């Protein structure tokens, strides 16, 4: 048996874990219920995004309208402290299916963490006409790449679109997930607050794993 002393990396989802759900906030602000649906509700990401794009076009909502809502948002209580706690102990990256065009206001508020996101396609009138994935199945592939670079990886997230990276990680954790996600993925431990998440992170960091 060999002790696994690889350096560690923690990978986190963003929305619902460190910041509020952006599309939920937009849906509440505009009163458009369809925009409040998230990957907690619709497992197929492209299906969800196509619905969002259609609704934005139908209601003539532009990227500026969405960014105006985002500008009023703050990180979830305790999120910044949790990020700082992690970064004092190991390396940290946010891997999100959100978009760089949405995230600029949060960079400073979160302490400028490394973020892997996607990009929006915006026409000259400011309409969101599509989206460009940075990489197909990017969450799983990002975690896999970190492992290939020699890191032992813990990943955490709250939704269906996070489960691939949780499965790929050496240690995957669901953070405050809805009941349907827990029921579909009972193999992952659950943290219901940042205190519980830190406890699981401490357990992971203390390992090393016997292989």
MIGUMI-851958 format. One record per residue (C-alpha): x, y, z. Coordinates in nm, 4 decimals, m for minus. Layout:
<rs>
<r <X Y Z>>;
...
</rs>
This chain:
<rs>
<r <0.0000 0.0000 0.0000>>;
<r <0.1197 0.3505 m0.0873>>;
<r <0.0138 0.6726 0.0792>>;
<r <m0.1263 0.9252 m0.1688>>;
<r <0.0552 1.2514 m0.1008>>;
<r <m0.0539 1.4374 m0.4138>>;
<r <m0.1161 1.8106 m0.3557>>;
<r <m0.4819 1.9009 m0.3229>>;
<r <m0.7236 2.1182 m0.5191>>;
<r <m1.0810 2.2149 m0.4250>>;
<r <m1.3258 2.2841 m0.7092>>;
<r <m1.6589 2.4548 m0.6467>>;
<r <m1.9728 2.5306 m0.8398>>;
<r <m2.0760 2.8967 m0.8213>>;
<r <m2.4496 2.9656 m0.8337>>;
<r <m2.6424 2.8241 m0.5410>>;
<r <m2.3168 2.7529 m0.3599>>;
<r <m2.1293 3.0845 m0.3376>>;
<r <m2.3694 3.3326 m0.4986>>;
<r <m2.7479 3.3343 m0.5456>>;
<r <m2.8887 3.1846 m0.8645>>;
<r <m2.8589 3.4593 m1.1271>>;
<r <m3.1473 3.3419 m1.3421>>;
<r <m3.3748 3.3111 m1.0389>>;
<r <m3.2984 3.6744 m0.9531>>;
<r <m3.3699 3.7800 m1.3123>>;
<r <m3.6943 3.5844 m1.3088>>;
<r <m3.8028 3.7469 m0.9827>>;
<r <m3.7099 4.0958 m1.1045>>;
<r <m3.8914 4.0595 m1.4371>>;
<r <m4.1795 3.8472 m1.3130>>;
<r <m4.1069 3.5871 m1.5827>>;
<r <m4.1415 3.2494 m1.4115>>;
<r <m3.9638 3.0516 m1.6842>>;
<r <m3.6413 3.2412 m1.6173>>;
<r <m3.6421 3.1179 m1.2581>>;
<r <m3.5872 2.7578 m1.3689>>;
<r <m3.2342 2.6288 m1.3077>>;
<r <m3.0338 2.3092 m1.3459>>;
<r <m3.1991 2.1987 m1.0223>>;
<r <m3.5225 2.1805 m1.2227>>;
<r <m3.4039 2.0917 m1.5740>>;
<r <m3.1195 1.8422 m1.5974>>;
<r <m3.0464 1.9031 m1.9688>>;
<r <m2.8352 2.2201 m1.9819>>;
<r <m2.8869 2.2932 m2.3530>>;
<r <m3.2631 2.2494 m2.3199>>;
<r <m3.2609 2.4947 m2.0294>>;
<r <m3.0469 2.7509 m2.2135>>;
<r <m3.2533 2.7334 m2.5335>>;
<r <m3.5654 2.8001 m2.3270>>;
<r <m3.3950 3.0984 m2.1631>>;
<r <m3.2808 3.2402 m2.4972>>;
<r <m3.6325 3.2087 m2.6396>>;
<r <m3.7839 3.3831 m2.3373>>;
<r <m3.5288 3.6668 m2.3531>>;
<r <m3.6083 3.7211 m2.7218>>;
<r <m3.9837 3.7028 m2.6627>>;
<r <m3.9658 3.9716 m2.3940>>;
<r <m3.6943 4.1786 m2.5675>>;
<r <m3.4598 4.1494 m2.2702>>;
<r <m3.0979 4.2426 m2.3448>>;
<r <m2.7710 4.1574 m2.1740>>;
<r <m2.7760 4.5025 m2.0110>>;
<r <m3.1051 4.4155 m1.8401>>;
<r <m2.9546 4.1001 m1.6935>>;
<r <m2.6346 4.2758 m1.5878>>;
<r <m2.8409 4.5435 m1.4114>>;
<r <m2.9978 4.2732 m1.1935>>;
<r <m2.6595 4.1103 m1.1290>>;
<r <m2.5132 4.4431 m1.0158>>;
<r <m2.7560 4.4411 m0.7209>>;
<r <m2.6567 4.0913 m0.6046>>;
<r <m2.4100 3.9920 m0.3330>>;
<r <m2.2340 3.6648 m0.2469>>;
<r <m2.4241 3.4340 m0.0142>>;
<r <m2.3603 3.5013 0.3570>>;
<r <m2.0421 3.3230 0.4603>>;
<r <m1.9274 3.2533 0.1036>>;
<r <m1.6306 3.4905 0.1015>>;
<r <m1.5122 3.3661 0.4401>>;
<r <m1.5382 3.0070 0.3157>>;
<r <m1.3381 3.0855 0.0010>>;
<r <m1.0701 3.2527 0.2127>>;
<r <m1.0670 2.9557 0.4513>>;
<r <m1.0090 2.7172 0.1608>>;
<r <m0.7424 2.9344 m0.0022>>;
<r <m0.5495 2.9511 0.3239>>;
<r <m0.5244 2.5714 0.3145>>;
<r <m0.5028 2.4648 m0.0501>>;
<r <m0.5647 2.5601 m0.4118>>;
<r <m0.9144 2.6644 m0.5245>>;
<r <m1.1055 2.7036 m0.8512>>;
<r <m1.4675 2.7820 m0.9378>>;
<r <m1.6058 2.5753 m1.2269>>;
<r <m1.9419 2.7103 m1.3398>>;
<r <m2.1895 2.6788 m1.6243>>;
<r <m2.2557 3.0520 m1.5936>>;
<r <m2.1015 3.3086 m1.8273>>;
<r <m1.8081 3.5444 m1.8061>>;
<r <m2.0354 3.8301 m1.9194>>;
<r <m2.2398 3.7823 m1.6005>>;
<r <m1.9584 3.7305 m1.3524>>;
<r <m1.7494 4.0492 m1.3673>>;
<r <m1.9361 4.2169 m1.0766>>;
<r <m1.8636 3.9152 m0.8546>>;
<r <m1.4889 3.8910 m0.9173>>;
<r <m1.3930 4.1610 m0.6680>>;
<r <m1.6659 4.0610 m0.4213>>;
<r <m1.5326 3.7032 m0.4109>>;
<r <m1.1666 3.8066 m0.3908>>;
<r <m1.0752 3.7418 m0.7555>>;
<r <m1.0775 3.3601 m0.7511>>;
<r <m0.9915 3.1565 m1.0591>>;
<r <m1.3145 3.0955 m1.2530>>;
<r <m1.3814 2.8619 m1.5460>>;
<r <m1.7054 2.9698 m1.7192>>;
<r <m1.8685 2.9869 m2.0635>>;
<r <m1.9346 3.2801 m2.3004>>;
<r <m2.2486 3.4415 m2.4382>>;
<r <m2.3073 3.5332 m2.8018>>;
<r <m2.4321 3.8920 m2.8044>>;
<r <m2.5305 4.0836 m3.1180>>;
<r <m2.4598 4.4521 m3.1826>>;
<r <m2.7942 4.5465 m3.0296>>;
<r <m2.7102 4.3770 m2.6999>>;
<r <m2.9422 4.0817 m2.7531>>;
<r <m2.8267 3.7437 m2.6250>>;
<r <m2.8527 3.5247 m2.9341>>;
<r <m2.6650 3.2164 m2.8193>>;
<r <m2.3937 3.0759 m2.6002>>;
<r <m2.0523 2.9202 m2.6492>>;
<r <m1.9425 2.6388 m2.4224>>;
<r <m1.5801 2.6755 m2.3217>>;
<r <m1.5648 2.2986 m2.3449>>;
<r <m1.8277 2.0277 m2.3828>>;
<r <m1.8771 1.8556 m2.0457>>;
<r <m1.6360 2.1150 m1.9108>>;
<r <m1.6879 2.0484 m1.5407>>;
<r <m1.5881 1.6832 m1.5603>>;
<r <m1.2986 1.7569 m1.7966>>;
<r <m1.1640 2.0372 m1.5762>>;
<r <m1.1516 1.8081 m1.2731>>;
<r <m1.0014 1.5300 m1.4833>>;
<r <m0.7316 1.7703 m1.6077>>;
<r <m0.6443 1.8715 m1.2511>>;
<r <m0.6042 1.5037 m1.1635>>;
<r <m0.3878 1.4485 m1.4707>>;
<r <m0.1711 1.7397 m1.3531>>;
<r <m0.1078 1.5446 m1.0341>>;
<r <m0.3639 1.6914 m0.7936>>;
<r <m0.6041 1.5118 m0.5609>>;
<r <m0.9367 1.6878 m0.6127>>;
<r <m1.2427 1.7545 m0.3990>>;
<r <m1.5422 1.9006 m0.5862>>;
<r <m1.8713 2.0341 m0.4540>>;
<r <m2.1909 2.1640 m0.6090>>;
<r <m2.5663 2.1643 m0.5698>>;
<r <m2.7260 2.0592 m0.8985>>;
<r <m2.7573 1.7943 m1.1670>>;
<r <m2.4966 1.9690 m1.3830>>;
<r <m2.2403 1.9326 m1.1024>>;
<r <m2.2690 1.5583 m1.0595>>;
<r <m2.0280 1.4741 m1.3430>>;
<r <m1.7450 1.6668 m1.1793>>;
<r <m1.8353 1.5237 m0.8383>>;
<r <m1.8131 1.1771 m0.9894>>;
<r <m1.4782 1.2575 m1.1523>>;
<r <m1.3277 1.4043 m0.8341>>;
<r <m1.1462 1.1992 m0.5738>>;
<r <m1.4075 1.3268 m0.3280>>;
<r <m1.7419 1.4705 m0.4419>>;
<r <m1.9860 1.6549 m0.2137>>;
<r <m2.3373 1.7867 m0.2713>>;
<r <m2.3841 2.1284 m0.1110>>;
<r <m2.7400 2.2172 m0.0005>>;
<r <m2.8921 2.0169 m0.2865>>;
<r <m3.2657 1.9827 m0.3497>>;
<r <m3.4237 1.6527 m0.2563>>;
<r <m3.4551 1.5302 m0.6143>>;
<r <m3.0782 1.5577 m0.6686>>;
<r <m3.0061 1.3747 m0.3415>>;
<r <m3.2505 1.1005 m0.4383>>;
<r <m3.0902 1.0557 m0.7799>>;
<r <m2.7309 1.0668 m0.6498>>;
<r <m2.7301 0.9074 m0.3029>>;
<r <m2.3617 0.8125 m0.3338>>;
<r <m2.2428 1.1666 m0.2583>>;
<r <m2.2157 1.3007 0.0981>>;
<r <m2.4209 1.6139 0.1662>>;
<r <m2.3169 1.9373 0.3375>>;
<r <m2.6085 2.1577 0.4402>>;
<r <m2.4045 2.4635 0.5363>>;
<r <m2.0510 2.6013 0.5135>>;
<r <m1.9622 2.4553 0.8528>>;
<r <m2.0461 2.1078 0.7270>>;
<r <m1.8599 2.1750 0.4039>>;
<r <m1.5479 2.2798 0.5947>>;
<r <m1.5691 1.9643 0.8055>>;
<r <m1.5761 1.7499 0.4917>>;
<r <m1.2952 1.9559 0.3381>>;
<r <m1.0868 1.9054 0.6516>>;
<r <m1.1472 1.5317 0.6258>>;
<r <m1.0342 1.5377 0.2623>>;
<r <m0.7270 1.7504 0.3324>>;
<r <m0.6246 1.5288 0.6225>>;
<r <m0.6265 1.2073 0.4255>>;
<r <m0.3877 1.0943 0.2461>>;
<r <m0.5820 0.8209 0.0812>>;
<r <m0.4434 0.4681 0.0868>>;
<r <m0.4248 0.3274 m0.2660>>;
</rs>
